[in-house]
Amino acid sequence: MTEQTIDEKFAAEQKQADADHHKPTAGAMTGHIVSNHFLLNIKLHQIKWFVKGANAENYKRVLNQTIDANNAWYDKIADELLDEGELPPSTMKEYSEYSMIEEDGKNKYLDASDMLQTVVDDFSTDNMFVTRAIKLAENEDRPFMAQVLVQLLGFNNHQIRIYQALLGKSAKEGFDDEDDDEDFDD
């Protein structure tokens, strides 16, 4: 048996990724989550660099804490994929393709409250993928992956509460009671 070339390995990876995204797996859904957290890091830095106003320095302290924790989760989620024999996204092209977090250079001109609202919205968007990935991991009998994803859901929910509080809101204020998972229903 001959060993595959680098090009053959990458082609096989891309073929598997395409198949996984047509019939979602816990690994594919978690790949979206890795991509979301990569883009979220960029957005958090954008806010930190451009936030203005009387509370800007307080916001920057909170943003720095979120950036550090988010980066740790980014690595932890990618490591979990590797532990499960999956390949996390690792290129800008993959991050751009798989992330559902939207970035916009115009966001640097938003007022502070609108900037902070984007953080709430992004963690909420990520939660749609996390909750779906948890269900898929449970269905695929991947308890350790499910456990890490449940912990990530807790982190995301905590971030939502922190940023909602900075906006003068309770943790769930402004969220619908509707099922946010409707895009993933089979």
LOKOL-256685 format. One line per 5 residues: number of its first residue (from 1); their letters; for each residue x, y, z of N, C-alpha, C, O. Coordinates in pm, whole numbers, always signed. Last residue first. Example, Ala and Ser with C-alpha at 12.3 -4.5 7.8 and 13.67 -1.06 7.14 Angstrom:
% LOKOL-256685
2) SA) +1285 -225 +708 +1367 -106 +714 +1290 +3 +787 +1341 +114 +804  +1319 -569 +780 +1230 -450 +780 +1320 -330 +780 +1424 -332 +846 .
% end
This chain:
% LOKOL-256685
186) DDFDE) -3464 +1855 +1094 -3451 +1756 +986 -3581 +1736 +912 -3587 +1657 +818  -3372 +2186 +1174 -3467 +2076 +1186 -3456 +1984 +1066 -3440 +2028 +952  -3214 +2406 +1159 -3147 +2277 +1161 -3243 +2160 +1171 -3198 +2045 +1176  -3361 +2631 +1179 -3286 +2613 +1055 -3223 +2475 +1045 -3182 +2433 +937  -3460 +2620 +1441 -3549 +2583 +1330 -3475 +2563 +1199 -3521 +2486 +1114 .
181) DDDED) -3341 +2682 +1678 -3283 +2571 +1604 -3360 +2539 +1476 -3329 +2440 +1410  -3470 +2861 +1831 -3369 +2915 +1742 -3307 +2808 +1653 -3229 +2840 +1563  -3801 +2854 +1901 -3688 +2764 +1887 -3590 +2822 +1785 -3623 +2831 +1667  -3910 +3151 +2074 -3918 +3053 +1965 -3790 +2970 +1961 -3686 +3012 +2011  -3886 +3351 +2244 -3904 +3220 +2307 -3910 +3111 +2202 -3915 +2992 +2235 .
176) DFGEK) -3633 +3589 +2155 -3762 +3523 +2133 -3766 +3395 +2215 -3663 +3339 +2250  -3470 +3830 +2359 -3465 +3705 +2284 -3605 +3650 +2270 -3687 +3662 +2361  -3496 +4046 +2524 -3485 +4072 +2381 -3476 +3947 +2295 -3473 +3956 +2172  -3333 +3904 +2799 -3415 +4015 +2749 -3389 +4039 +2600 -3274 +4051 +2557  -3176 +3720 +2919 -3260 +3674 +2808 -3348 +3784 +2749 -3429 +3759 +2659 .
171) ASKGL) -3030 +3870 +3115 -2964 +3773 +3026 -3046 +3738 +2903 -2992 +3727 +2793  -3139 +4216 +3111 -3124 +4085 +3174 -3071 +3987 +3069 -3069 +4017 +2950  -2952 +4516 +3026 -3058 +4417 +3004 -3033 +4292 +3089 -2921 +4266 +3132  -2751 +4703 +2995 -2863 +4734 +3084 -2979 +4638 +3073 -3092 +4673 +3105  -2532 +4629 +2857 -2634 +4701 +2780 -2756 +4737 +2866 -2852 +4796 +2816 .
166) LAQYI) -2404 +4480 +3042 -2340 +4604 +3000 -2436 +4693 +2922 -2423 +4815 +2920  -2583 +4263 +3039 -2576 +4349 +3157 -2509 +4483 +3123 -2554 +4587 +3170  -2518 +4155 +2790 -2654 +4205 +2811 -2654 +4300 +2932 -2718 +4405 +2928  -2260 +4070 +2851 -2279 +4179 +2754 -2420 +4236 +2761 -2439 +4356 +2738  -2316 +3868 +3044 -2225 +3979 +3073 -2252 +4097 +2980 -2265 +4210 +3025 .
161) RIQHN) -2489 +3692 +2904 -2535 +3761 +3025 -2448 +3882 +3056 -2500 +3988 +3091  -2316 +3606 +2698 -2440 +3677 +2665 -2489 +3755 +2786 -2527 +3872 +2773  -2128 +3472 +2854 -2089 +3592 +2779 -2211 +3674 +2739 -2209 +3797 +2746  -2287 +3261 +2945 -2229 +3355 +3042 -2188 +3485 +2971 -2210 +3594 +3024  -2338 +3130 +2706 -2450 +3190 +2781 -2400 +3291 +2883 -2463 +3394 +2905 .
156) NFGLL) -2076 +3043 +2644 -2147 +3136 +2556 -2261 +3206 +2630 -2278 +3327 +2617  -2031 +2867 +2863 -1945 +2984 +2840 -2017 +3088 +2755 -2020 +3206 +2789  -2236 +2677 +2813 -2233 +2754 +2937 -2148 +2879 +2925 -2188 +2986 +2973  -2146 +2581 +2568 -2277 +2646 +2575 -2286 +2730 +2702 -2339 +2842 +2699  -1911 +2458 +2655 -1904 +2575 +2566 -2035 +2652 +2568 -2035 +2775 +2568 .
151) QVLVQ) -2021 +2245 +2797 -1942 +2346 +2868 -1930 +2474 +2785 -1937 +2584 +2839  -2135 +2110 +2582 -2223 +2160 +2689 -2149 +2268 +2769 -2208 +2370 +2805  -1900 +2042 +2445 -1995 +2135 +2383 -2093 +2191 +2485 -2132 +2307 +2475  -1788 +1857 +2620 -1715 +1981 +2590 -1811 +2085 +2532 -1803 +2203 +2566  -1992 +1659 +2604 -1958 +1723 +2732 -1885 +1856 +2710 -1918 +1956 +2773 .
146) AMFPR) -1983 +1578 +2337 -2105 +1641 +2390 -2075 +1717 +2518 -2125 +1828 +2539  -1730 +1460 +2338 -1755 +1576 +2253 -1878 +1651 +2304 -1877 +1774 +2314  -1783 +1251 +2512 -1684 +1352 +2550 -1699 +1478 +2466 -1684 +1589 +2517  -1983 +1095 +2381 -2011 +1164 +2507 -1909 +1271 +2544 -1947 +1373 +2603  -2102 +1015 +2114 -1973 +1081 +2136 -1984 +1163 +2265 -1994 +1286 +2260 .
141) DENEA) -2322 +896 +1974 -2256 +832 +2089 -2113 +883 +2107 -2018 +805 +2114  -2464 +1040 +1797 -2351 +964 +1742 -2272 +892 +1851 -2167 +834 +1824  -2641 +1174 +1960 -2694 +1073 +1867 -2584 +984 +1810 -2608 +868 +1778  -2458 +1349 +2085 -2532 +1250 +2165 -2585 +1138 +2075 -2575 +1021 +2110  -2381 +1498 +1863 -2280 +1421 +1937 -2347 +1313 +2022 -2298 +1201 +2031 .
136) LKIAR) -2627 +1618 +1796 -2562 +1526 +1702 -2459 +1438 +1773 -2451 +1318 +1747  -2669 +1778 +2024 -2766 +1674 +1986 -2703 +1571 +1893 -2724 +1450 +1909  -2442 +1944 +2004 -2463 +1860 +2123 -2558 +1745 +2089 -2530 +1629 +2120  -2490 +2073 +1762 -2375 +1983 +1772 -2387 +1892 +1894 -2348 +1775 +1888  -2710 +2229 +1836 -2727 +2126 +1733 -2612 +2025 +1740 -2635 +1904 +1726 .
131) TVFMN) -2589 +2397 +2022 -2699 +2309 +2065 -2723 +2198 +1963 -2753 +2084 +2001  -2397 +2521 +1854 -2355 +2442 +1970 -2467 +2347 +2013 -2441 +2229 +2036  -2550 +2660 +1668 -2462 +2552 +1623 -2422 +2462 +1738 -2412 +2340 +1723  -2678 +2840 +1836 -2758 +2756 +1746 -2677 +2636 +1698 -2728 +2525 +1688  -2462 +2972 +1954 -2540 +2876 +2034 -2629 +2788 +1948 -2655 +2673 +1984 .
126) DTSFD) -2385 +3153 +1758 -2301 +3036 +1783 -2378 +2930 +1861 -2360 +2810 +1837  -2591 +3341 +1793 -2579 +3266 +1667 -2497 +3140 +1688 -2535 +3032 +1642  -2516 +3431 +2048 -2647 +3369 +2028 -2648 +3286 +1899 -2700 +3174 +1897  -2273 +3546 +1994 -2277 +3431 +2084 -2410 +3357 +2071 -2415 +3235 +2081  -2368 +3751 +1821 -2275 +3649 +1773 -2273 +3526 +1863 -2271 +3413 +1814 .
121) DVVTQ) -2535 +3908 +1984 -2590 +3842 +1866 -2500 +3728 +1817 -2549 +3622 +1777  -2346 +4002 +2170 -2461 +3922 +2215 -2516 +3842 +2097 -2540 +3721 +2108  -2188 +4148 +1992 -2129 +4037 +2068 -2240 +3943 +2116 -2229 +3821 +2104  -2361 +4343 +1901 -2312 +4244 +1804 -2249 +4125 +1875 -2255 +4012 +1825  -2394 +4495 +2130 -2506 +4412 +2086 -2461 +4308 +1984 -2515 +4198 +1980 .
116) LMDSA) -2158 +4637 +2132 -2177 +4532 +2233 -2292 +4440 +2194 -2288 +4320 +2222  -2213 +4815 +1920 -2100 +4723 +1913 -2120 +4606 +2008 -2102 +4490 +1971  -2430 +4954 +2026 -2451 +4871 +1906 -2336 +4772 +1887 -2358 +4659 +1843  -2300 +5084 +2238 -2407 +4987 +2267 -2436 +4898 +2146 -2463 +4779 +2162  -2109 +5249 +2103 -2068 +5141 +2193 -2178 +5039 +2216 -2152 +4918 +2213 .
111) DLYKN) -2193 +5297 +1755 -2177 +5345 +1892 -2154 +5223 +1981 -2175 +5109 +1940  -1985 +5204 +1472 -2106 +5193 +1554 -2084 +5258 +1690 -1970 +5273 +1735  -1753 +5195 +1333 -1815 +5326 +1347 -1945 +5323 +1428 -2007 +5426 +1451  -1682 +4935 +1305 -1595 +5019 +1387 -1654 +5157 +1411 -1610 +5229 +1501  -1855 +4826 +1118 -1890 +4813 +1260 -1803 +4900 +1350 -1845 +4935 +1461 .
106) KGDEE) -1753 +4835 +866 -1831 +4951 +910 -1863 +4946 +1059 -1894 +5048 +1119  -1646 +4586 +822 -1555 +4695 +855 -1627 +4820 +905 -1569 +4901 +977  -1798 +4310 +951 -1819 +4426 +865 -1726 +4537 +912 -1728 +4575 +1029  -1891 +3962 +971 -1807 +4076 +1007 -1831 +4189 +907 -1877 +4167 +795  -2098 +3715 +1110 -2075 +3812 +1003 -1988 +3926 +1053 -2008 +3978 +1163 .
101) IMSYE) -2076 +3378 +1165 -2058 +3509 +1228 -2025 +3606 +1115 -1935 +3581 +1035  -2064 +3138 +1059 -2192 +3206 +1042 -2192 +3339 +1116 -2295 +3405 +1128  -1795 +2981 +889 -1843 +3067 +997 -1978 +3128 +961 -2003 +3165 +846  -1718 +2844 +658 -1794 +2773 +761 -1850 +2861 +871 -1944 +2821 +940  -1578 +3026 +492 -1686 +2942 +437 -1776 +2885 +546 -1897 +2878 +528 .
96) SYEKM) -1387 +3139 +659 -1485 +3225 +591 -1604 +3145 +542 -1718 +3191 +549  -1246 +2909 +734 -1312 +2992 +835 -1420 +3078 +772 -1531 +3090 +825  -1149 +2826 +482 -1243 +2742 +556 -1318 +2823 +662 -1439 +2808 +678  -982 +3046 +420 -1090 +3007 +328 -1194 +2924 +402 -1314 +2948 +387  -799 +3038 +628 -891 +3153 +618 -1009 +3118 +528 -1122 +3156 +556 .
91) TSPPL) -784 +2708 +773 -742 +2809 +676 -844 +2923 +674 -960 +2906 +713  -881 +2506 +930 -751 +2563 +966 -700 +2666 +867 -584 +2707 +874  -1135 +2312 +1088 -1097 +2409 +985 -966 +2476 +1027 -944 +2500 +1146  -1026 +1995 +1228 -1089 +2127 +1240 -1051 +2215 +1121 -946 +2194 +1060  -1094 +1668 +1161 -1002 +1775 +1124 -1073 +1909 +1137 -1170 +1935 +1065 .
86) EGEDL) -1130 +1396 +1398 -1184 +1491 +1299 -1078 +1597 +1270 -983 +1614 +1347  -1075 +1234 +1610 -1035 +1188 +1477 -1087 +1275 +1365 -1089 +1234 +1249  -1127 +1340 +1852 -1233 +1255 +1797 -1199 +1205 +1655 -1282 +1143 +1590  -912 +1507 +1890 -925 +1389 +1977 -1026 +1289 +1923 -1013 +1169 +1945  -984 +1706 +1705 -867 +1621 +1679 -872 +1494 +1763 -840 +1385 +1714 .
81) LEDAI) -1204 +1815 +1843 -1221 +1756 +1709 -1106 +1661 +1677 -1127 +1550 +1628  -1071 +1906 +2069 -1173 +1802 +2083 -1199 +1736 +1948 -1215 +1614 +1941  -910 +2106 +1957 -847 +1987 +2017 -948 +1873 +2031 -914 +1757 +2007  -1111 +2288 +1888 -1030 +2227 +1782 -962 +2100 +1834 -956 +1999 +1765  -1196 +2352 +2147 -1291 +2291 +2052 -1214 +2221 +1939 -1248 +2110 +1900 .
76) KDYWA) -964 +2467 +2254 -1024 +2349 +2318 -1119 +2276 +2223 -1120 +2153 +2218  -918 +2690 +2089 -823 +2579 +2092 -885 +2452 +2148 -862 +2343 +2097  -1152 +2834 +2154 -1118 +2806 +2013 -1023 +2687 +2006 -1044 +2594 +1928  -1121 +2867 +2429 -1228 +2780 +2377 -1202 +2742 +2232 -1229 +2629 +2193  -908 +3049 +2430 -892 +2919 +2496 -997 +2820 +2445 -966 +2704 +2421 .
71) NNADI) -1032 +3262 +2300 -917 +3197 +2237 -891 +3059 +2299 -856 +2965 +2228  -1225 +3328 +2493 -1267 +3280 +2361 -1153 +3207 +2290 -1173 +3103 +2228  -1063 +3422 +2701 -1144 +3302 +2721 -1187 +3242 +2587 -1186 +3120 +2570  -949 +3651 +2575 -865 +3544 +2631 -943 +3414 +2645 -895 +3307 +2606  -1184 +3793 +2505 -1088 +3752 +2402 -1003 +3636 +2453 -986 +3536 +2384 .
66) TQNLV) -1293 +3843 +2759 -1366 +3760 +2663 -1273 +3708 +2554 -1281 +3592 +2516  -1097 +4012 +2864 -1129 +3885 +2932 -1200 +3790 +2836 -1170 +3670 +2832  -1116 +4223 +2680 -991 +4148 +2694 -1014 +4014 +2762 -956 +3913 +2721  -1380 +4310 +2733 -1347 +4252 +2602 -1217 +4172 +2608 -1209 +4064 +2549  -1345 +4417 +2989 -1434 +4302 +2969 -1402 +4233 +2837 -1398 +4110 +2830 .
61) RKYNE) -1169 +4626 +2922 -1130 +4524 +3020 -1215 +4398 +3003 -1163 +4286 +3004  -1328 +4772 +2742 -1204 +4710 +2695 -1155 +4603 +2791 -1105 +4499 +2748  -1529 +4869 +2910 -1564 +4774 +2804 -1439 +4699 +2756 -1443 +4579 +2733  -1376 +5048 +3062 -1440 +4933 +3127 -1475 +4826 +3023 -1451 +4707 +3046  -1309 +5228 +2857 -1203 +5154 +2926 -1259 +5033 +3001 -1195 +4928 +3005 .
56) ANAGK) -1567 +5327 +2779 -1481 +5254 +2685 -1374 +5171 +2757 -1352 +5056 +2720  -1759 +5479 +2902 -1730 +5347 +2958 -1632 +5265 +2874 -1617 +5145 +2897  -1778 +5710 +2746 -1740 +5722 +2887 -1701 +5588 +2949 -1617 +5584 +3039  -1646 +5630 +2417 -1746 +5671 +2514 -1693 +5666 +2656 -1580 +5624 +2682  -1577 +5363 +2183 -1558 +5498 +2237 -1667 +5525 +2341 -1766 +5453 +2350 .
51) VFWKI) -1402 +5100 +2024 -1511 +5143 +2113 -1476 +5279 +2173 -1361 +5305 +2210  -1190 +5005 +1870 -1265 +5120 +1821 -1377 +5168 +1913 -1441 +5269 +1882  -1062 +4784 +1984 -981 +4890 +1926 -1060 +5018 +1896 -1003 +5127 +1898  -1276 +4624 +2063 -1180 +4673 +2163 -1101 +4792 +2108 -1077 +4889 +2179  -1391 +4564 +1813 -1466 +4643 +1912 -1370 +4704 +2013 -1380 +4822 +2045 .
46) QHLKI) -1184 +4414 +1700 -1232 +4534 +1633 -1306 +4624 +1732 -1285 +4745 +1734  -1171 +4199 +1881 -1059 +4293 +1870 -1104 +4423 +1803 -1064 +4532 +1847  -1415 +4080 +1823 -1391 +4130 +1958 -1274 +4229 +1958 -1279 +4331 +2027  -1373 +4003 +1555 -1474 +4104 +1588 -1453 +4163 +1727 -1472 +4284 +1746  -1173 +3808 +1587 -1148 +3927 +1505 -1246 +4038 +1542 -1206 +4154 +1559 .
41) NLLFH) -1315 +3623 +1743 -1192 +3684 +1793 -1160 +3813 +1717 -1123 +3913 +1777  -1513 +3544 +1565 -1552 +3620 +1684 -1430 +3689 +1745 -1441 +3801 +1793  -1368 +3388 +1388 -1420 +3518 +1343 -1460 +3606 +1461 -1443 +3728 +1457  -1319 +3172 +1566 -1209 +3242 +1499 -1254 +3381 +1457 -1187 +3480 +1485  -1575 +3094 +1630 -1492 +3151 +1736 -1367 +3218 +1680 -1315 +3311 +1741 .
36) NSVIH) -1666 +2996 +1381 -1735 +3108 +1447 -1645 +3174 +1550 -1639 +3297 +1558  -1490 +2780 +1346 -1485 +2895 +1255 -1553 +3017 +1316 -1503 +3129 +1303  -1582 +2615 +1551 -1442 +2659 +1550 -1429 +2784 +1463 -1365 +2882 +1502  -1845 +2577 +1455 -1823 +2645 +1583 -1679 +2696 +1592 -1657 +2810 +1635  -1805 +2431 +1223 -1868 +2563 +1214 -1839 +2644 +1341 -1813 +2764 +1334 .
31) GTMAG) -1704 +2202 +1347 -1618 +2280 +1259 -1673 +2420 +1236 -1597 +2517 +1229  -1933 +2110 +1464 -1830 +2165 +1552 -1726 +2241 +1471 -1666 +2336 +1522  -2060 +2011 +1240 -2122 +2122 +1312 -2020 +2190 +1404 -2020 +2312 +1419  -1881 +1803 +1177 -1903 +1914 +1082 -1963 +2035 +1153 -1921 +2148 +1129  -1909 +1642 +1410 -1780 +1698 +1370 -1795 +1816 +1276 -1729 +1918 +1294 .
26) ATPKH) -2175 +1569 +1404 -2126 +1648 +1517 -1994 +1715 +1482 -1969 +1830 +1519  -2292 +1620 +1066 -2242 +1537 +1174 -2199 +1628 +1288 -2189 +1750 +1271  -2530 +1669 +806 -2450 +1718 +919 -2415 +1612 +1022 -2497 +1527 +1059  -2495 +1611 +502 -2565 +1535 +606 -2488 +1564 +734 -2392 +1494 +766  -2344 +1807 +387 -2472 +1775 +325 -2558 +1689 +416 -2681 +1695 +409 .
21) HDADA) -2117 +1817 +535 -2201 +1936 +537 -2334 +1914 +464 -2427 +1994 +479  -1997 +1573 +484 -2044 +1602 +621 -2137 +1723 +625 -2226 +1729 +710  -1921 +1607 +215 -2023 +1506 +251 -2082 +1535 +388 -2203 +1524 +408  -1725 +1805 +248 -1843 +1831 +165 -1955 +1734 +199 -2071 +1774 +210  -1541 +1666 +404 -1605 +1787 +457 -1731 +1820 +379 -1833 +1857 +438 .
16) QKQEA) -1462 +1467 +221 -1532 +1429 +344 -1605 +1550 +404 -1718 +1536 +450  -1337 +1627 +29 -1449 +1542 -10 -1531 +1503 +113 -1654 +1506 +109  -1130 +1737 +182 -1232 +1825 +124 -1356 +1746 +83 -1468 +1794 +101  -983 +1504 +240 -1038 +1586 +348 -1152 +1674 +296 -1257 +1683 +358  -904 +1428 -17 -992 +1339 +61 -1058 +1415 +176 -1176 +1394 +205 .
11) AFKED) -738 +1645 -77 -857 +1620 -160 -955 +1530 -86 -1076 +1553 -91  -538 +1607 +114 -622 +1727 +120 -749 +1709 +38 -856 +1753 +79  -431 +1363 +25 -486 +1375 +161 -581 +1494 +170 -690 +1484 +226  -341 +1438 -230 -445 +1335 -217 -511 +1341 -79 -633 +1327 -67  -142 +1624 -163 -257 +1665 -244 -372 +1566 -232 -489 +1606 -224 .
6) ITQET) +36 +1459 -25 -29 +1571 +44 -153 +1615 -32 -258 +1640 +28  -26 +1117 -118 +47 +1243 -127 -29 +1349 -48 -144 +1329 -10  -52 +816 +75 -112 +923 -5 -20 +1046 -8 +52 +1073 +88  +160 +532 +40 +110 +643 +121 +55 +753 +30 +109 +778 -78  +60 +216 -89 +139 +338 -96 +74 +447 -12 -47 +452 +4 .
1) M) +84 -119 +0 +0 +0 +0 +88 +124 +0 +181 +135 +81 .
% end
